Amino acid sequence: MPSMTFRFTTECEMTLEGDSYQEMYLQFKDFLHGVTEVQDSCEVVVCPPESDQMFFSLDGAEERVEIPYFKGSFEADIAQRANGNPLKASPPAKMPVLSEQVAQQIPDVYW
């Protein structure tokens, strides 16, 4: 299934719940230090971008492509900036066909 990742500058609102305000403060502090469980257990609202500059990548690629001024046109914002790469997801990798003799030599942990 195709995927797109967007990165942009925005404001975000996080609502935490706890037994005390100090507990919620410490949860937020943990979040700032990379504890991902905090974001899984809170309400997060992402606001629209603060600037026109944003970036995208296709299908989990590490390199992001800049959209300097978001135009609201898929053709202008994405297709023309994909450097001629086809805009389709790579087919999922298929397991090679192994002989029974070879398959028996592979430890169960890999299956």
C-alpha positions, 0 to 999 in steps of 0.5 A: 500500500502506498504511503506518504510522509509529510513534515511541516512546522505547526503547532500542536496541542497535547492533553494529558490526564493524571492523578495530579498536575505534577504527574502530568508535568512529568509525563510531558517531560518524559515525552520531551525526552522521547518516551513514546508511550506518552503520546500513545496515551494522550489526546493530540491535536495537530494544527494547520502548518504555520508556514508554506514550506513543507517536505514529503517522502514516498513509501518510507524513503529517508530522503525528504523532498521540499515543497517550498510553497504548498499550492494545493495541486498534487501535480505541482506539489508532488508529481513534478518534484518526485524527480521522475520516479514513478508515483507507485508503491513498490510491490511487496517482497516475496519470499524465495521458494526454498527446497524442503531440505533448505527450509529445515536448516533455517531456525524457527526464529526466522519464520 
